[in-house]
Amino acid sequence: MIQVEQLSKYYGARAAIRNLSFRIDSGEVVGFLGLNGAGKTTTLRILGGVLLPTAGTVRLDGLDLMTAPRKVRARIGFLPELPPLYEEMGVGEYLAFVAALRGVEPGRLRARVAETEERTGLAALDGERISTLSHGYRQRVGVAQALVHGPEVLLLDEPANGLDPVQNVEMRALVRSLRGDHTVLVSSHILPEIAQTCDRLLVIRDGELVAQGSETELEERLGVRAGVEVEIDGPAEAVAAALRAVPGVRGVSVEAAPGGRALLRVEAPDELRPELARAAVGAGARLFRLDVSTDRLESLFLKLAGRGASA
């Protein structure tokens, strides 16, 4: 669906991005990962037809962005880092306005707005003025304006920017729900957010693409050991033995956790989490937490994005 070849953008002698090449298949949700200033926003602006590249090509389903810009833009929904909201408008009024600008027929406007509001959790706020909304709901309106005309491709620049933990969870669920119906490229500088949302990762550092693949593939390539943390109350050694018996587990260590609990660090791919949960409960444990290792995610991020990228 998206094909990028040798894409570069220079400002004088300074390269914002250099020779980026990647492909994204139809229906994929792909994460665009990099530190602030790495070139993510520049790339998304070019893909969205907002910014002209210095060199290279962008094709959407075979259409060249440079030679058929109107046709390409009609099939794209773009959420910039700062959503383009008209604060004096109501939510439904604004979405109808955006849909009309993007060519939705007058007879279909209300249906498209209602469907989009339902999908983004805005149905109860149709008549609310945008200026009165919280930051989290304003971000939802930003996603809705990118989605309202039914685009094949969605470009989302830091959609979770500034959200609280609850809003983060809701935004992740919203982005995941778009899989299959839309091809999604979502940028972030927060690896856990991207890892829990996307099928694959594209990693950019100082304007250059340095890695791409699934989280597991990147871990294997860089020698970062996959790990899962399991926090329990119960017979720690018996649970550790049960976890070691799960196929795919390479090792388990046990350490104390607050409140008399135990923390088991399991060397295993994160896709084994359902099996690990069943094994822990089956061995008599009360399960308090089971998640990918934070240390592992931070290690992978630092190796990929680099300590020296621009802030």
C-alpha positions as a Markdown table, in Angstrom:
| # | Residue | x | y | z |
|---|---|---|---|---|
| 1 | Met | 0.0 | 0.0 | 0.0 |
| 2 | Ile | 2.9 | 2.4 | 0.8 |
| 3 | Gln | 6.2 | 2.3 | -1.0 |
| 4 | Val | 8.9 | 4.7 | -0.2 |
| 5 | Glu | 12.2 | 4.8 | -2.1 |
| 6 | Gln | 15.3 | 6.8 | -1.4 |
| 7 | Leu | 13.4 | 9.6 | 0.3 |
| 8 | Ser | 15.4 | 12.6 | 1.4 |
| 9 | Lys | 14.7 | 16.1 | 2.7 |
| 10 | Tyr | 17.4 | 18.8 | 3.0 |
| 11 | Tyr | 17.2 | 22.2 | 4.5 |
| 12 | Gly | 20.3 | 23.8 | 3.0 |
| 13 | Ala | 23.2 | 21.5 | 3.9 |
| 14 | Arg | 21.3 | 19.8 | 6.7 |
| 15 | Ala | 19.5 | 16.6 | 6.0 |
| 16 | Ala | 16.3 | 16.1 | 8.0 |
| 17 | Ile | 16.0 | 12.6 | 6.4 |
| 18 | Arg | 18.3 | 10.7 | 4.1 |
| 19 | Asn | 17.6 | 7.9 | 1.6 |
| 20 | Leu | 14.7 | 6.3 | 3.4 |
| 21 | Ser | 13.2 | 3.2 | 1.8 |
| 22 | Phe | 10.5 | 1.0 | 3.1 |
| 23 | Arg | 7.2 | -0.7 | 2.2 |
| 24 | Ile | 4.0 | -1.2 | 4.2 |
| 25 | Asp | 1.4 | -3.8 | 3.2 |
| 26 | Ser | -2.3 | -3.2 | 3.1 |
| 27 | Gly | -4.0 | -3.5 | 6.5 |
| 28 | Glu | -0.8 | -3.3 | 8.6 |
| 29 | Val | -0.3 | -1.1 | 11.6 |
| 30 | Val | 3.4 | -0.1 | 11.6 |
| 31 | Gly | 5.2 | 1.9 | 14.2 |
| 32 | Phe | 7.6 | 4.7 | 13.2 |
| 33 | Leu | 10.0 | 4.9 | 16.1 |
| 34 | Gly | 12.8 | 7.4 | 16.9 |
| 35 | Leu | 13.9 | 10.0 | 19.4 |
| 36 | Asn | 12.5 | 13.6 | 19.1 |
| 37 | Gly | 14.3 | 15.2 | 16.1 |
| 38 | Ala | 15.1 | 12.0 | 14.4 |
| 39 | Gly | 13.0 | 12.8 | 11.3 |
| 40 | Lys | 9.6 | 11.1 | 12.0 |
| 41 | Thr | 7.5 | 14.2 | 11.5 |
| 42 | Thr | 9.3 | 15.3 | 8.4 |
| 43 | Thr | 8.7 | 11.9 | 6.9 |
| 44 | Leu | 5.0 | 11.9 | 7.8 |
| 45 | Arg | 4.5 | 15.4 | 6.4 |
| 46 | Ile | 6.0 | 14.2 | 3.1 |
| 47 | Leu | 3.8 | 11.1 | 3.0 |
| 48 | Gly | 0.8 | 13.2 | 3.8 |
| 49 | Gly | 1.5 | 15.6 | 0.9 |
| 50 | Val | 2.1 | 18.5 | 3.1 |
| 51 | Leu | 5.9 | 18.8 | 2.5 |
| 52 | Leu | 7.8 | 18.3 | -0.8 |
| 53 | Pro | 10.8 | 16.0 | -0.6 |
| 54 | Thr | 14.2 | 17.0 | -1.9 |
| 55 | Ala | 14.6 | 13.6 | -3.6 |
| 56 | Gly | 13.0 | 10.2 | -3.7 |
| 57 | Thr | 9.5 | 8.8 | -4.5 |
| 58 | Val | 6.4 | 8.0 | -2.5 |
| 59 | Arg | 3.7 | 5.6 | -4.0 |
| 60 | Leu | 0.3 | 4.8 | -2.5 |
| 61 | Asp | -1.2 | 1.7 | -4.0 |
| 62 | Gly | 0.9 | 2.4 | -7.1 |
| 63 | Leu | 0.0 | 6.1 | -7.4 |
| 64 | Asp | 3.0 | 8.5 | -7.4 |
| 65 | Leu | 2.5 | 11.3 | -4.8 |
| 66 | Met | 4.4 | 13.8 | -7.0 |
| 67 | Thr | 2.5 | 13.1 | -10.3 |
| 68 | Ala | -0.9 | 12.4 | -8.8 |
| 69 | Pro | -1.0 | 14.4 | -5.6 |
| 70 | Arg | -4.8 | 15.0 | -5.4 |
| 71 | Lys | -5.6 | 11.3 | -5.9 |
| 72 | Val | -3.1 | 10.3 | -3.3 |
| 73 | Arg | -4.2 | 12.8 | -0.7 |
| 74 | Ala | -7.9 | 11.8 | -1.1 |
| 75 | Arg | -6.9 | 8.3 | 0.1 |
| 76 | Ile | -4.9 | 9.5 | 3.1 |
| 77 | Gly | -6.0 | 10.6 | 6.6 |
| 78 | Phe | -3.3 | 12.7 | 8.4 |
| 79 | Leu | -3.1 | 13.5 | 12.2 |
| 80 | Pro | -0.3 | 16.0 | 12.7 |
| 81 | Glu | 1.4 | 16.3 | 16.1 |
| 82 | Leu | -0.9 | 19.3 | 16.8 |
| 83 | Pro | -4.4 | 18.4 | 15.6 |
| 84 | Pro | -5.9 | 20.9 | 13.2 |
| 85 | Leu | -9.0 | 21.8 | 15.2 |
| 86 | Tyr | -11.4 | 24.7 | 14.9 |
| 87 | Glu | -12.1 | 25.2 | 18.6 |
| 88 | Glu | -15.2 | 27.4 | 18.1 |
| 89 | Met | -17.0 | 24.5 | 16.3 |
| 90 | Gly | -18.9 | 21.6 | 17.8 |
| 91 | Val | -17.5 | 18.1 | 17.4 |
| 92 | Gly | -20.1 | 16.9 | 14.9 |
| 93 | Glu | -20.1 | 20.2 | 13.1 |
| 94 | Tyr | -16.4 | 20.2 | 12.7 |
| 95 | Leu | -16.3 | 16.6 | 11.5 |
| 96 | Ala | -19.0 | 17.3 | 8.9 |
| 97 | Phe | -17.0 | 20.3 | 7.7 |
| 98 | Val | -13.8 | 18.2 | 7.3 |
| 99 | Ala | -15.7 | 15.4 | 5.6 |
| 100 | Ala | -17.2 | 17.9 | 3.1 |
| 101 | Leu | -13.8 | 19.4 | 2.4 |
| 102 | Arg | -12.5 | 15.9 | 1.6 |
| 103 | Gly | -15.2 | 15.1 | -0.9 |
| 104 | Val | -17.8 | 13.1 | 1.1 |
| 105 | Glu | -21.1 | 13.5 | -0.7 |
| 106 | Pro | -23.7 | 15.7 | 1.2 |
| 107 | Gly | -26.1 | 12.8 | 1.5 |
| 108 | Arg | -23.5 | 10.7 | 3.3 |
| 109 | Leu | -22.1 | 13.4 | 5.6 |
| 110 | Arg | -24.2 | 12.7 | 8.8 |
| 111 | Ala | -23.8 | 8.9 | 8.4 |
| 112 | Arg | -20.0 | 9.2 | 8.1 |
| 113 | Val | -19.8 | 11.6 | 11.0 |
| 114 | Ala | -21.9 | 9.3 | 13.2 |
| 115 | Glu | -19.9 | 6.2 | 12.3 |
| 116 | Thr | -16.6 | 8.0 | 13.0 |
| 117 | Glu | -17.8 | 9.4 | 16.3 |
| 118 | Glu | -19.0 | 5.9 | 17.4 |
| 119 | Arg | -15.6 | 4.4 | 16.4 |
| 120 | Thr | -13.6 | 7.1 | 18.2 |
| 121 | Gly | -15.7 | 7.3 | 21.4 |
| 122 | Leu | -17.1 | 10.7 | 20.6 |
| 123 | Ala | -20.8 | 9.9 | 20.0 |
| 124 | Ala | -21.9 | 11.5 | 23.3 |
| 125 | Leu | -20.0 | 14.7 | 22.5 |
| 126 | Asp | -21.4 | 15.4 | 19.1 |
| 127 | Gly | -22.8 | 18.8 | 20.1 |
| 128 | Glu | -20.0 | 19.8 | 22.5 |
| 129 | Arg | -17.8 | 22.8 | 21.5 |
| 130 | Ile | -14.2 | 21.6 | 20.9 |
| 131 | Ser | -12.7 | 24.3 | 23.1 |
| 132 | Thr | -14.4 | 22.8 | 26.1 |
| 133 | Leu | -12.9 | 19.3 | 25.6 |
| 134 | Ser | -10.1 | 17.8 | 27.6 |
| 135 | His | -6.8 | 17.1 | 25.9 |
| 136 | Gly | -7.6 | 13.4 | 25.6 |
| 137 | Tyr | -10.8 | 14.1 | 23.8 |
| 138 | Arg | -9.2 | 16.7 | 21.6 |
| 139 | Gln | -6.7 | 14.0 | 20.5 |
| 140 | Arg | -9.7 | 11.7 | 19.7 |
| 141 | Val | -11.2 | 14.5 | 17.6 |
| 142 | Gly | -7.9 | 14.7 | 15.8 |
| 143 | Val | -8.0 | 11.0 | 15.0 |
| 144 | Ala | -11.6 | 11.4 | 13.9 |
| 145 | Gln | -10.8 | 14.2 | 11.4 |
| 146 | Ala | -8.2 | 11.9 | 9.8 |
| 147 | Leu | -10.7 | 9.0 | 9.7 |
| 148 | Val | -14.0 | 10.7 | 8.7 |
| 149 | His | -13.6 | 10.4 | 4.9 |
| 150 | Gly | -12.8 | 6.7 | 5.0 |
| 151 | Pro | -9.2 | 6.8 | 3.9 |
| 152 | Glu | -7.2 | 3.7 | 3.0 |
| 153 | Val | -4.1 | 5.1 | 4.8 |
| 154 | Leu | -3.8 | 6.8 | 8.2 |
| 155 | Leu | -0.7 | 8.7 | 9.2 |
| 156 | Leu | -0.7 | 9.4 | 12.9 |
| 157 | Asp | 2.0 | 11.6 | 14.4 |
| 158 | Glu | 2.4 | 11.0 | 18.1 |
| 159 | Pro | -1.3 | 10.3 | 18.8 |
| 160 | Ala | -0.7 | 9.6 | 22.5 |
| 161 | Asn | 1.3 | 12.8 | 23.0 |
| 162 | Gly | 0.4 | 14.3 | 26.4 |
| 163 | Leu | -2.2 | 11.7 | 27.4 |
| 164 | Asp | -2.6 | 10.3 | 30.9 |
| 165 | Pro | -2.3 | 6.5 | 31.5 |
| 166 | Val | -6.0 | 5.8 | 31.1 |
| 167 | Gln | -6.2 | 7.9 | 27.9 |
| 168 | Asn | -3.0 | 6.1 | 26.6 |
| 169 | Val | -4.7 | 2.7 | 27.0 |
| 170 | Glu | -7.8 | 3.9 | 25.2 |
| 171 | Met | -5.7 | 5.4 | 22.4 |
| 172 | Arg | -3.8 | 2.1 | 22.0 |
| 173 | Ala | -7.1 | 0.2 | 21.7 |
| 174 | Leu | -8.4 | 2.7 | 19.2 |
| 175 | Val | -5.3 | 2.4 | 17.0 |
| 176 | Arg | -5.3 | -1.4 | 17.2 |
| 177 | Ser | -9.0 | -1.4 | 16.2 |
| 178 | Leu | -8.0 | 0.2 | 12.8 |
| 179 | Arg | -6.0 | -2.8 | 11.8 |
| 180 | Gly | -7.2 | -4.5 | 8.6 |
| 181 | Asp | -9.7 | -1.7 | 7.7 |
| 182 | His | -6.9 | 0.8 | 7.2 |
| 183 | Thr | -3.2 | 0.8 | 6.7 |
| 184 | Val | -1.7 | 2.8 | 9.6 |
| 185 | Leu | 1.7 | 4.4 | 10.1 |
| 186 | Val | 1.9 | 5.7 | 13.7 |
| 187 | Ser | 5.0 | 7.6 | 15.0 |
| 188 | Ser | 6.2 | 7.7 | 18.6 |
| 189 | His | 9.4 | 8.0 | 20.6 |
| 190 | Ile | 8.0 | 5.7 | 23.3 |
| 191 | Leu | 8.8 | 2.0 | 22.5 |
| 192 | Pro | 6.3 | 0.4 | 24.9 |
| 193 | Glu | 3.5 | 2.4 | 23.3 |
| 194 | Ile | 4.6 | 1.3 | 19.8 |
| 195 | Ala | 5.3 | -2.3 | 20.8 |
| 196 | Gln | 1.8 | -2.8 | 22.2 |
| 197 | Thr | 0.1 | -1.4 | 19.2 |
| 198 | Cys | 2.0 | -2.3 | 16.0 |
| 199 | Asp | 2.7 | -5.3 | 13.8 |
| 200 | Arg | 6.2 | -4.0 | 12.8 |
| 201 | Leu | 8.6 | -1.3 | 13.6 |
| 202 | Leu | 10.5 | 1.2 | 11.4 |
| 203 | Val | 13.3 | 2.8 | 13.4 |
| 204 | Ile | 14.8 | 6.1 | 12.4 |
| 205 | Arg | 17.9 | 7.7 | 13.8 |
| 206 | Asp | 19.4 | 11.1 | 12.7 |
| 207 | Gly | 17.3 | 11.0 | 9.6 |
| 208 | Glu | 18.2 | 7.5 | 8.5 |
| 209 | Leu | 16.3 | 4.2 | 8.7 |
| 210 | Val | 18.5 | 2.0 | 10.9 |
| 211 | Ala | 16.2 | -1.0 | 11.4 |
| 212 | Gln | 12.8 | -2.5 | 10.6 |
| 213 | Gly | 11.0 | -5.7 | 11.6 |
| 214 | Ser | 8.9 | -7.1 | 14.4 |
| 215 | Glu | 9.9 | -6.4 | 18.0 |
| 216 | Thr | 11.1 | -10.1 | 18.3 |
| 217 | Glu | 13.1 | -9.9 | 15.1 |
| 218 | Leu | 14.8 | -6.7 | 16.2 |
| 219 | Glu | 15.6 | -8.2 | 19.6 |
| 220 | Glu | 17.2 | -11.2 | 18.0 |
| 221 | Arg | 19.2 | -9.1 | 15.5 |
| 222 | Leu | 20.6 | -6.9 | 18.3 |
| 223 | Gly | 21.1 | -9.6 | 20.9 |
| 224 | Val | 18.5 | -8.2 | 23.4 |
| 225 | Arg | 17.1 | -11.1 | 25.5 |
| 226 | Ala | 13.3 | -11.3 | 25.4 |
| 227 | Gly | 11.9 | -11.1 | 28.9 |
| 228 | Val | 8.6 | -11.1 | 30.8 |
| 229 | Glu | 8.1 | -10.0 | 34.4 |
| 230 | Val | 5.6 | -12.0 | 36.5 |
| 231 | Glu | 4.7 | -10.7 | 40.0 |
| 232 | Ile | 2.9 | -13.1 | 42.2 |
| 233 | Asp | 1.8 | -14.0 | 45.7 |
| 234 | Gly | 2.3 | -17.7 | 46.4 |
| 235 | Pro | 4.8 | -20.5 | 46.2 |
| 236 | Ala | 7.6 | -18.8 | 44.2 |
| 237 | Glu | 9.8 | -21.8 | 43.6 |
| 238 | Ala | 6.9 | -24.0 | 42.5 |
| 239 | Val | 5.7 | -21.3 | 40.2 |
| 240 | Ala | 9.2 | -20.9 | 38.8 |
| 241 | Ala | 9.4 | -24.6 | 38.1 |
| 242 | Ala | 6.0 | -24.4 | 36.3 |
| 243 | Leu | 7.2 | -21.5 | 34.2 |
| 244 | Arg | 10.4 | -23.3 | 33.3 |
| 245 | Ala | 8.3 | -26.2 | 31.9 |
| 246 | Val | 6.5 | -23.9 | 29.4 |
| 247 | Pro | 8.0 | -24.6 | 25.9 |
| 248 | Gly | 10.0 | -21.6 | 24.8 |
| 249 | Val | 11.1 | -20.5 | 28.2 |
| 250 | Arg | 14.9 | -20.3 | 28.5 |
| 251 | Gly | 15.3 | -19.4 | 32.1 |
| 252 | Val | 13.5 | -18.1 | 35.3 |
| 253 | Ser | 15.0 | -16.1 | 38.1 |
| 254 | Val | 13.2 | -15.2 | 41.4 |
| 255 | Glu | 13.6 | -12.1 | 43.5 |
| 256 | Ala | 11.6 | -10.4 | 46.3 |
| 257 | Ala | 9.0 | -7.8 | 45.5 |
| 258 | Pro | 7.2 | -5.3 | 47.8 |
| 259 | Gly | 4.4 | -6.5 | 50.1 |
| 260 | Gly | 5.9 | -10.0 | 50.5 |
| 261 | Arg | 5.3 | -10.9 | 46.9 |
| 262 | Ala | 7.8 | -12.5 | 44.4 |
| 263 | Leu | 9.0 | -11.1 | 41.1 |
| 264 | Leu | 9.9 | -13.8 | 38.5 |
| 265 | Arg | 12.0 | -12.7 | 35.6 |
| 266 | Val | 11.3 | -15.0 | 32.7 |
| 267 | Glu | 13.5 | -15.3 | 29.6 |
| 268 | Ala | 10.8 | -15.9 | 27.0 |
| 269 | Pro | 9.1 | -14.1 | 24.0 |
| 270 | Asp | 6.3 | -11.9 | 25.1 |
| 271 | Glu | 3.8 | -13.9 | 22.9 |
| 272 | Leu | 4.1 | -16.6 | 25.6 |
| 273 | Arg | 2.4 | -14.4 | 28.2 |
| 274 | Pro | -1.0 | -16.3 | 28.1 |
| 275 | Glu | 0.8 | -19.6 | 28.6 |
| 276 | Leu | 2.9 | -18.1 | 31.4 |
| 277 | Ala | -0.2 | -16.7 | 33.2 |
| 278 | Arg | -1.9 | -20.1 | 33.0 |
| 279 | Ala | 1.2 | -21.9 | 34.4 |
| 280 | Ala | 1.5 | -19.4 | 37.3 |
| 281 | Val | -2.1 | -19.7 | 38.3 |
| 282 | Gly | -2.1 | -23.4 | 37.9 |
| 283 | Ala | 0.9 | -23.7 | 40.3 |
| 284 | Gly | -1.1 | -21.9 | 43.0 |
| 285 | Ala | -0.1 | -18.3 | 42.6 |
| 286 | Arg | -2.2 | -15.2 | 42.8 |
| 287 | Leu | -1.1 | -13.2 | 39.8 |
| 288 | Phe | -0.7 | -9.4 | 40.3 |
| 289 | Arg | 1.2 | -8.4 | 37.2 |
| 290 | Leu | 2.5 | -10.0 | 34.0 |
| 291 | Asp | 4.2 | -7.8 | 31.4 |
| 292 | Val | 7.2 | -7.4 | 29.1 |
| 293 | Ser | 10.4 | -6.4 | 30.9 |
| 294 | Thr | 10.9 | -2.7 | 31.1 |
| 295 | Asp | 14.6 | -3.1 | 31.2 |
| 296 | Arg | 14.5 | -5.1 | 28.0 |
| 297 | Leu | 12.4 | -2.5 | 26.2 |
| 298 | Glu | 14.7 | 0.3 | 27.3 |
| 299 | Ser | 17.7 | -1.6 | 26.2 |
| 300 | Leu | 16.2 | -2.3 | 22.8 |
| 301 | Phe | 15.2 | 1.4 | 22.4 |
| 302 | Leu | 18.6 | 2.7 | 23.3 |
| 303 | Lys | 20.3 | 0.3 | 20.9 |
| 304 | Leu | 17.9 | 1.2 | 18.1 |
| 305 | Ala | 17.4 | 4.9 | 18.5 |
| 306 | Gly | 20.8 | 5.7 | 19.9 |
| 307 | Arg | 21.8 | 8.0 | 22.7 |
| 308 | Gly | 23.2 | 10.6 | 20.4 |
| 309 | Ala | 20.1 | 11.5 | 18.4 |
| 310 | Ser | 18.8 | 15.0 | 18.5 |
| 311 | Ala | 16.6 | 16.0 | 21.3 |
